[in-house]
Amino acid sequence: MNSFVAVAVGLTGRVAPMQTVSNRNFSKAVTVSLDERPSKMTLSAVAREVGVSVPTVSKVVNGREDVAQSTRARVLAALQRTGYKSPLQRKANPTQRTVEAVFDSLNSAYNMEVLKGIMEQANVSDMEVILSVTGLQAAPPLGPEERAQRMVDEGRSGMIVVTSAFGTAQLEAFQRRQIPIVVIDPLNPPPADLFSVGASNWAGGKVAATHLLELGHRRIAYIGGPATAECSQARLHGYMAALMAEGITVEHEYVSAGQFRPENGAAAFKKLVALEDPPTAVFAGSDSIAMGVLAEARRQDIRIPEEMSLVGFDGTYQAEESTPPLTSVSQPLQEIGRSALNFILRQMQGEEIDSRRVELATHLVVRESTAPPREPASAGKPTSRA
């Protein structure tokens, strides 16, 4: 795994100063050091030092996603220098245990919600969390054996891998060293004996499509995440099951795969509305994808939901704050993070665990982005004014 930034986050009141990162796997280290130096620094003081607003500093402290990466790094560095203490801090445990949480990106509302859950559970479990962000470093990634041995050398107690690939060779290297590992929504089919946590993606996909069917839509598209990601495929299959139950053929031109990113949603939606018979509704495989759909719809002056209904998946704050507010399948992202850390703890304690998969329920939150189709489902496409 190829990591570009490691962030040591203190969750038990104190984090030992993070050593210089010399491993080729890291090119940069940002440490939030919550040590025991006396400090009465406030958010406003940190904001003044960095030259940003207090709300911006607050967003970084609270794990909000809508802060530029460069600004986030400057704020985190200032928090370290000033010794700012968050409300989560308490007295340190000298036998601190450390878990590494690996993310493909921190620029994601989904990832930040999962991280909040990991941090909350680490706080009550007297643990320390080290964050690694993959894929942004030019140096060659470590091999499975090197990666696992680095965990041992650096005293890591376990690893949580979020929306990243993790294969059999890596799992076996970790198992040989008895390092607990848990994955959340991996980007590749995980080995059968790998511990994993996620949501009821198939049921969520089915309820999203069923909601649109009940509104009267018959031409419903699906814009998904990576074709190799099990969570995206499960949502697709749930969507297909709902349509087939109504005797509706799933048109291949209505289904696409890509990254869980806005640009994927925008590009796919642009193709959909250019079809001779475009859909009257879109089910986006994530809220982030849905944000791209909304942006492209605005660009083309296509009104949502008047001319096109839209459903997302995740239930992040983006769904609440978008215009219009997004109907979305909500998954308990913070609980997923907490469950993943609990899995690590149970493995560390040598507990016999019957099931290697925890699957948490999803539910649909109806907001303002869905409505009955403007015209009968057999009618022509909505006007594209691009």
Number of C-alpha atoms within 10 A of each C-alpha: 20 22 24 19 22 23 21 23 21 28 25 23 23 23 23 17 13 16 9 8 14 10 9 15 23 20 16 15 20 18 26 25 25 27 21 16 11 9 11 11 14 15 20 15 17 24 19 12 14 17 12 15 13 15 12 19 27 16 14 18 16 12 18 21 20 14 15 11 12 8 16 20 18 17 24 21 18 20 27 18 13 18 20 23 25 17 7 14 17 18 11 19 14 8 8 14 16 19 24 21 24 24 24 21 17 19 16 18 21 25 22 22 23 21 25 20 21 26 25 17 21 24 19 11 15 19 24 25 27 18 23 25 22 21 17 14 17 12 14 10 17 16 14 19 16 13 17 23 16 15 18 16 8 10 12 19 23 25 25 25 21 26 20 20 18 22 14 15 13 19 21 17 18 22 14 10 13 15 21 23 25 26 24 24 20 22 22 17 15 20 15 10 11 18 22 26 24 23 22 18 27 21 20 27 31 20 20 29 28 20 18 26 18 11 14 18 25 22 22 26 26 27 29 27 26 17 16 15 21 19 27 26 20 18 29 28 17 23 25 22 20 21 21 12 10 11 9 14 12 18 11 9 13 20 18 20 20 19 20 23 20 20 19 23 30 22 16 24 28 18 12 22 20 14 12 9 16 21 25 31 28 27 29 31 34 29 32 25 28 33 24 21 27 24 17 21 22 13 14 15 14 19 16 21 19 15 20 25 26 26 29 30 30 26 24 25 16 20 27 16 10 15 14 17 16 31 26 30 28 22 23 20 26 21 21 25 29 21 23 28 28 17 24 20 19 13 20 14 8 9 10 8 11 6 9 13 17 16 13 16 13 22 18 20 17 16 15 17 24 25 21 20 22 16 14 12 17 11 12 13 19 19 13 13 9 12
